[in-house]
Amino acid sequence: MKTLRNIIISFLSALLVIQPTFAIVPDESVLDFFDQNGIYYYNPDGILDACGGGATMLPGDTVAEKIWNYMIQKGYNDAQAAGILGNAEIESGLEPTRRGANDYWGLFQLMHTAQRDAMWAQITAEGYGEYLSTAYWPAGSVNNIPPDALDALVRIIMDYTFDPNDTMWQTELKNAQTPEEAAEIFLVHYERAINGDTPIQYYAPYKGRMYQATAKRVAAARKWFDEFSGNGIVGTASTSNDGGNVTIIGDSITVGSSSSLKNVFSGISDSDIDARVSRPWAEGLQVAQSMQLKDVVVFALGTNNDRLSQSDIDNALSILGSNRLIVFVTNYNGTATDGYPESNNELLKNAAKQYSNVVVADWYEAIKNDPTQYLYSDLVHPTSTGADLFAQTIFDAVNSNASNFGCTVSSDFQDLVLSYAWPDYHPSGFTERRPEYIDAVNKSVAEGRYVGGFEGVDCGGFVTILVQNSGLEPDYNKTAPGPGNTSAQEPWVQQHGWVLLNSDPNTPVDPSILQAGDVAFSHGHTFIYVGEIPGFNSQIASASYGERAPMAGREATDYGNGSTVRWYRNPSYTNGQGAAARINTRISGD
């Protein structure tokens, strides 16, 4: 019975009526309802353009799998995910439209307050309002909800539960070490149930106090932990891990690895693996044009081209399409000279940096340190051990990106965020730098690049180093009106074609259009949007001049330092089309 929480939410919602901004304008009745409930953005477009908080499709077949996968993708560990699942099971039987006594509703049985009504408004706006009717309130109704609707309902409920502005209980949850403790933390701090039959046993600050059905929640959490722990993302529909939505086009390396590919992609059909000995890049594109391509296309070619060109890459992107996840496989040839295959691999990796629907399966990196362990004496073709590694490399690339297709960033960007910035927020006074960031600062100094003050403990210095070194924009803040601090960096992005994502400099951005790599400026401060990175506990990375080393940030996306936050995007870092075109389309509603 979340009485205190709901009173606070209702009170604040009554005071704060915020004019909403929309990607596509709903009808007047929905607008009125949003105004009355303090809803200031929504994203009706789902996965395709939403790299912000939580508008992606959830992997998993069942509601339990979807909740588990949501938690894992948010960076929570197995014990913490199990604690949430245990509570959801006892609250609602894992039925997202279940109505309990006294008008409680949903996975976590929220009562009729502004928070629940805001969820309902979002569900209606995305086209799933029919599932809010009383017909779907009884137990067992989940069996009558189609998969796409079930996915949307779970996603929206989880997004509202894990409100990024409601951090206190989430921070506490991230300290949980066991599923039992996690279940009790959620019960105490979110559910706020204050009567019942069993006491808290594992959460020390509240140990012994009486709470609702504690033993049942703890037992359910342990059950889910025992079933899902150690599996990462779970469920056959969780990503493309069964190969049912994967097409692979390759050459002799793929021919020799076909059995291994079928082992890791258990659901892939023979017709979706098309490989031929000595196949060049151009022939692979002809094959692609003749096939019925799936949502994920693995393009494992280039070994038979000693000099790919940028036009080769551009042709592939045009033919394979921006509406698919494209996986380029890097080349390895142990007998080649004169910069091959390195030049090919550079082009492939640059494509992944420039287009958010392109990723790399780095075969070269996987075997370069000990090629004789994986290749025959020609140092090109894989042995059985090498074939298994080749297949696993592709499998990992597909599965680490397919579930968030449309929100992917290059692996270099994600890796550098994790290595440069602390994954948790620390208050001012925390200036210890990560070793990798120290190395990056020293390298930048040696090369005459900008690092800001306090040896890189500086917002503009951190953003500059990350943007340059990740390949998002290697020349960022290098030329006039830079190099310099934030007062020089915002004019720099303006003069170098970066697109302002706000409708105007004084209007807050619609957060649902933000994607990893977008850079923000607000009255002397700059920070960067990094999206959802497993193990990194914010969608923002930032530093502060002499006060905070690079870390997970808590900056708001709308207002900061007394002014509107202005967001800019490198126009080449999109799903194959200019940011201006994407933003204009969303604003006009076309």
ZAMARGU-4260 file (C-alpha; in steps of 0.2 Angstrom, whole numbers, plus 5000, padded with zeros to 4 digits):
<rodrens>
0) 5000/5000/5000 | 5011/5014/4994 | 5002/5028/5004 | 5016/5040/5008 | 5024/5038/4991
5) 5007/5041/4982 | 5003/5056/4993 | 5019/5064/4988 | 5017/5061/4970 | 4999/5067/4970
10) 5004/5083/4979 | 5019/5087/4967 | 5008/5083/4952 | 4995/5095/4958 | 5008/5109/4959
15) 5017/5106/4944 | 5008/5106/4927 | 5021/5105/4914 | 5017/5109/4896 | 5022/5093/4886
20) 5032/5092/4870 | 5028/5078/4858 | 5036/5069/4843 | 5019/5067/4836 | 5004/5077/4842
25) 4990/5067/4850 | 4972/5072/4850 | 4966/5086/4862 | 4959/5073/4874 | 4976/5065/4876
30) 4984/5082/4877 | 4972/5088/4891 | 4975/5071/4901 | 4994/5073/4899 | 4993/5091/4905
35) 4983/5086/4920 | 4996/5073/4925 | 5012/5082/4922 | 5018/5071/4908 | 5031/5081/4898
40) 5036/5069/4884 | 5032/5052/4877 | 5039/5042/4862 | 5026/5034/4851 | 5039/5028/4839
45) 5046/5014/4850 | 5063/5006/4846 | 5067/5014/4829 | 5072/5031/4835 | 5072/5031/4854
50) 5089/5029/4861 | 5084/5038/4877 | 5077/5030/4893 | 5068/5014/4890 | 5059/5015/4873
55) 5067/4999/4866 | 5059/4983/4863 | 5061/4971/4878 | 5069/4954/4875 | 5061/4939/4882
60) 5047/4927/4878 | 5037/4928/4895 | 5034/4943/4907 | 5046/4936/4919 | 5060/4935/4906
65) 5056/4953/4900 | 5057/4960/4918 | 5073/4950/4921 | 5081/4956/4905 | 5076/4974/4908
70) 5085/4974/4924 | 5101/4966/4917 | 5101/4979/4903 | 5100/4992/4916 | 5115/4986/4924
75) 5108/4978/4939 | 5115/4961/4945 | 5106/4944/4945 | 5102/4946/4964 | 5094/4963/4961
80) 5084/4957/4946 | 5078/4942/4956 | 5072/4953/4970 | 5061/4964/4958 | 5054/4948/4950
85) 5049/4941/4967 | 5040/4957/4971 | 5031/4957/4954 | 5025/4939/4956 | 5018/4942/4973
90) 5010/4959/4969 | 5002/4954/4952 | 5006/4936/4947 | 5017/4944/4933 | 5002/4950/4924
95) 5004/4969/4919 | 4985/4973/4918 | 4980/4964/4934 | 4969/4974/4945 | 4969/4971/4963
100) 4958/4977/4978 | 4955/4995/4980 | 4959/4999/4962 | 4977/4994/4963 | 4984/4990/4945
105) 4999/4983/4936 | 5014/4973/4939 | 5017/4982/4955 | 4999/4986/4959 | 5000/5005/4959
110) 4984/5014/4966 | 4974/5027/4956 | 4986/5042/4957 | 4995/5053/4945 | 5009/5040/4943
115) 4997/5026/4938 | 4987/5038/4927 | 5003/5044/4918 | 5007/5026/4914 | 4990/5024/4907
120) 4991/5039/4897 | 5008/5033/4890 | 5000/5016/4886 | 4986/5025/4877 | 4997/5036/4867
125) 5007/5022/4860 | 4991/5013/4854 | 4988/5000/4868 | 4974/5008/4877 | 4962/4994/4874
130) 4972/4983/4887 | 4967/4996/4901 | 4949/4990/4900 | 4941/4980/4914 | 4941/4965/4902
135) 4960/4963/4905 | 4959/4966/4924 | 4955/4948/4930 | 4969/4935/4933 | 4974/4925/4917
140) 4971/4940/4906 | 4989/4940/4901 | 4986/4925/4890 | 4975/4936/4879 | 4987/4950/4876
145) 4997/4949/4859 | 5016/4948/4861 | 5019/4966/4854 | 5006/4973/4866 | 5013/4963/4881
150) 5030/4969/4877 | 5024/4988/4877 | 5015/4986/4893 | 5029/4978/4903 | 5041/4991/4896
155) 5031/5006/4900 | 5027/4999/4918 | 5046/4996/4921 | 5051/5013/4914 | 5039/5022/4926
160) 5044/5011/4941 | 5063/5014/4937 | 5060/5033/4936 | 5077/5041/4933 | 5072/5055/4945
165) 5068/5043/4959 | 5085/5038/4963 | 5086/5035/4982 | 5078/5017/4982 | 5087/5012/4966
170) 5104/5017/4974 | 5099/5006/4989 | 5094/4992/4978 | 5111/4992/4969 | 5119/4988/4986
175) 5109/4972/4988 | 5120/4956/4988 | 5107/4943/4988 | 5090/4941/4980 | 5082/4940/4997
180) 5089/4957/5002 | 5085/4964/4986 | 5067/4959/4988 | 5065/4967/5005 | 5074/4983/4999
185) 5061/4985/4985 | 5047/4980/4997 | 5052/4993/5010 | 5057/5008/4999 | 5046/5006/4984
190) 5031/4996/4989 | 5030/5004/5006 | 5019/4990/5013 | 5017/4992/5031 | 5006/4977/5038
195) 5007/4959/5035 | 5012/4942/5042 | 5031/4940/5041 | 5045/4951/5046 | 5060/4958/5036
200) 5075/4945/5038 | 5089/4951/5027 | 5088/4970/5025 | 5098/4975/5041 | 5091/4993/5043
205) 5073/4986/5044 | 5076/4969/5050 | 5062/4962/5061 | 5049/4975/5056 | 5033/4968/5050
210) 5029/4970/5031 | 5017/4962/5019 | 5020/4944/5013 | 5039/4946/5015 | 5042/4928/5016
215) 5033/4925/5000 | 5043/4938/4991 | 5059/4932/4997 | 5055/4914/4992 | 5049/4920/4975
220) 5065/4930/4972 | 5076/4915/4977 | 5066/4905/4964 | 5069/4917/4950 | 5088/4918/4955
225) 5090/4900/4954 | 5082/4899/4937 | 5089/4914/4928 | 5106/4917/4937 | 5121/4916/4927
230) 5112/4916/4910 | 5113/4935/4906 | 5099/4939/4895 | 5086/4925/4895 | 5073/4918/4883
235) 5073/4912/4866 | 5066/4928/4859 | 5077/4939/4869 | 5089/4944/4855 | 5093/4936/4839
240) 5103/4922/4848 | 5093/4908/4840 | 5097/4915/4822 | 5079/4916/4817 | 5081/4934/4811
245) 5099/4933/4805 | 5106/4932/4787 | 5124/4928/4785 | 5133/4932/4768 | 5151/4926/4767
250) 5166/4918/4758 | 5177/4903/4762 | 5179/4907/4780 | 5160/4907/4782 | 5160/4891/4772
255) 5172/4882/4784 | 5163/4889/4799 | 5145/4885/4794 | 5143/4870/4806 | 5149/4881/4820
260) 5138/4895/4815 | 5123/4883/4815 | 5128/4878/4832 | 5128/4895/4840 | 5113/4901/4830
265) 5102/4886/4833 | 5087/4894/4824 | 5095/4899/4808 | 5090/4891/4792 | 5102/4884/4778
270) 5094/4897/4766 | 5100/4911/4777 | 5118/4907/4776 | 5125/4911/4759 | 5144/4908/4757
275) 5155/4904/4743 | 5174/4901/4741 | 5184/4916/4735 | 5169/4927/4735 | 5173/4946/4733
280) 5164/4960/4741 | 5154/4966/4726 | 5147/4948/4723 | 5141/4948/4741 | 5131/4964/4737
285) 5123/4955/4722 | 5119/4941/4733 | 5111/4952/4746 | 5100/4960/4732 | 5093/4943/4727
290) 5090/4937/4745 | 5075/4940/4757 | 5086/4948/4770 | 5082/4946/4789 | 5082/4960/4802
295) 5101/4957/4806 | 5113/4955/4791 | 5131/4948/4795 | 5142/4953/4780 | 5158/4943/4782
300) 5167/4948/4767 | 5183/4958/4762 | 5196/4944/4764 | 5196/4943/4745 | 5198/4962/4742
305) 5215/4968/4746 | 5209/4986/4745 | 5191/4990/4750 | 5186/5008/4746 | 5174/5020/4755
310) 5162/5018/4740 | 5162/4999/4743 | 5156/5002/4761 | 5143/5015/4755 | 5136/5003/4743
315) 5134/4990/4756 | 5125/5002/4768 | 5114/5007/4754 | 5109/4989/4748 | 5108/4982/4766
320) 5097/4996/4772 | 5097/5008/4787 | 5082/4998/4795 | 5093/4983/4799 | 5107/4979/4811
325) 5122/4977/4800 | 5137/4967/4807 | 5153/4969/4797 | 5166/4955/4801 | 5184/4961/4801
330) 5197/4953/4790 | 5213/4943/4794 | 5227/4937/4782 | 5243/4932/4791 | 5253/4933/4774
335) 5247/4950/4768 | 5258/4965/4767 | 5257/4983/4763 | 5243/4988/4775 | 5231/4974/4771
340) 5219/4969/4779 | 5221/4984/4791 | 5215/4997/4779 | 5199/4986/4776 | 5196/4985/4795
345) 5198/5003/4797 | 5184/5007/4785 | 5173/4994/4793 | 5176/5001/4810 | 5173/5019/4804
350) 5156/5013/4797 | 5152/5007/4815 | 5157/5024/4822 | 5147/5034/4810 | 5131/5023/4808
355) 5121/5018/4824 | 5114/5002/4815 | 5132/4996/4810 | 5142/4985/4822 | 5158/4975/4820
360) 5162/4957/4824 | 5181/4959/4826 | 5188/4943/4819 | 5205/4951/4817 | 5206/4956/4835
365) 5200/4939/4841 | 5215/4929/4833 | 5229/4942/4830 | 5239/4937/4846 | 5240/4919/4842
370) 5234/4915/4824 | 5242/4898/4823 | 5230/4892/4837 | 5215/4895/4826 | 5221/4895/4807
375) 5228/4883/4795 | 5246/4885/4789 | 5239/4898/4776 | 5235/4909/4790 | 5218/4913/4783
380) 5206/4899/4784 | 5200/4893/4802 | 5203/4876/4809 | 5188/4868/4819 | 5194/4878/4834
385) 5195/4894/4824 | 5178/4890/4816 | 5170/4890/4833 | 5179/4906/4838 | 5173/4914/4822
390) 5155/4909/4825 | 5156/4915/4843 | 5163/4931/4838 | 5149/4934/4826 | 5136/4928/4839
395) 5143/4940/4852 | 5142/4955/4841 | 5124/4951/4836 | 5118/4948/4853 | 5126/4962/4861
400) 5118/4974/4849 | 5102/4967/4842 | 5091/4969/4857 | 5095/4988/4857 | 5094/4990/4838
405) 5092/5008/4834 | 5101/5013/4850 | 5118/5005/4847 | 5134/5015/4848 | 5151/5010/4842
410) 5160/4997/4854 | 5174/5010/4855 | 5162/5023/4862 | 5155/5011/4875 | 5172/5004/4880
415) 5179/5021/4882 | 5165/5027/4893 | 5167/5012/4904 | 5186/5014/4905 | 5187/5033/4907
420) 5172/5036/4919 | 5167/5029/4936 | 5151/5019/4934 | 5143/5027/4949 | 5140/5045/4954
425) 5150/5053/4968 | 5148/5070/4976 | 5159/5084/4973 | 5177/5081/4980 | 5179/5065/4971
430) 5194/5068/4960 | 5202/5051/4958 | 5204/5047/4940 | 5203/5030/4932 | 5220/5023/4926
435) 5214/5022/4908 | 5208/5040/4909 | 5225/5046/4916 | 5234/5037/4901 | 5222/5046/4889
440) 5225/5063/4897 | 5244/5060/4896 | 5243/5055/4878 | 5232/5070/4874 | 5244/5082/4883
445) 5259/5074/4873 | 5250/5077/4857 | 5245/5095/4861 | 5227/5092/4863 | 5215/5100/4875
450) 5212/5092/4892 | 5205/5106/4902 | 5211/5110/4920 | 5215/5099/4934 | 5223/5086/4923
455) 5207/5082/4915 | 5196/5083/4930 | 5186/5095/4919 | 5169/5094/4910 | 5175/5101/4894
460) 5192/5091/4895 | 5183/5075/4898 | 5170/5077/4884 | 5184/5082/4872 | 5195/5067/4875
465) 5180/5055/4874 | 5173/5062/4858 | 5190/5062/4850 | 5196/5045/4855 | 5180/5036/4852
470) 5180/5042/4834 | 5163/5051/4836 | 5172/5066/4830 | 5192/5065/4830 | 5194/5083/4826
475) 5182/5089/4840 | 5188/5105/4848 | 5204/5105/4839 | 5202/5120/4828 | 5195/5138/4830
480) 5185/5143/4839 | 5193/5130/4850 | 5203/5122/4857 | 5196/5128/4873 | 5183/5126/4887
485) 5164/5125/4885 | 5163/5143/4880 | 5173/5138/4864 | 5166/5121/4862 | 5148/5126/4859
490) 5153/5138/4845 | 5164/5124/4838 | 5150/5112/4836 | 5139/5125/4828 | 5152/5130/4816
495) 5156/5112/4811 | 5138/5107/4806 | 5132/5098/4822 | 5113/5099/4823 | 5104/5108/4838
500) 5091/5095/4844 | 5081/5107/4854 | 5067/5116/4843 | 5076/5132/4848 | 5089/5136/4861
505) 5077/5141/4874 | 5065/5126/4873 | 5070/5110/4882 | 5074/5095/4872 | 5062/5080/4870
510) 5073/5067/4880 | 5066/5053/4869 | 5076/5059/4854 | 5093/5058/4863 | 5105/5045/4857
515) 5122/5040/4863 | 5135/5053/4858 | 5124/5068/4859 | 5133/5083/4868 | 5125/5095/4880
520) 5129/5113/4885 | 5122/5124/4899 | 5129/5139/4906 | 5148/5135/4907 | 5145/5116/4908
525) 5145/5102/4896 | 5142/5083/4897 | 5137/5069/4886 | 5123/5057/4883 | 5129/5039/4883
530) 5113/5029/4883 | 5111/5012/4891 | 5128/5004/4894 | 5127/4988/4905 | 5137/4991/4921
535) 5136/5010/4919 | 5123/5017/4931 | 5117/5033/4921 | 5113/5038/4904 | 5124/5053/4906
540) 5143/5054/4908 | 5151/5070/4915 | 5165/5078/4925 | 5166/5094/4934 | 5181/5107/4935
545) 5192/5102/4950 | 5177/5094/4959 | 5172/5077/4950 | 5182/5065/4940 | 5173/5058/4925
550) 5159/5047/4931 | 5140/5043/4929 | 5132/5060/4929 | 5116/5066/4937 | 5113/5081/4926
555) 5095/5084/4920 | 5092/5084/4901 | 5081/5100/4902 | 5088/5113/4913 | 5105/5115/4922
560) 5115/5129/4929 | 5100/5140/4928 | 5098/5139/4909 | 5090/5127/4896 | 5102/5112/4891
565) 5106/5113/4873 | 5109/5097/4864 | 5119/5094/4849 | 5122/5079/4837 | 5136/5076/4825
570) 5125/5074/4809 | 5135/5059/4802 | 5132/5049/4818 | 5115/5043/4814 | 5105/5028/4807
575) 5112/5033/4789 | 5103/5049/4788 | 5106/5067/4793 | 5100/5072/4811 | 5092/5087/4804
580) 5080/5076/4793 | 5077/5064/4808 | 5072/5079/4820 | 5062/5088/4807 | 5052/5072/4803
585) 5048/5069/4821 | 5043/5088/4824 | 5032/5088/4809 | 5024/5071/4813 | 5026/5066/4795
</rodrens>
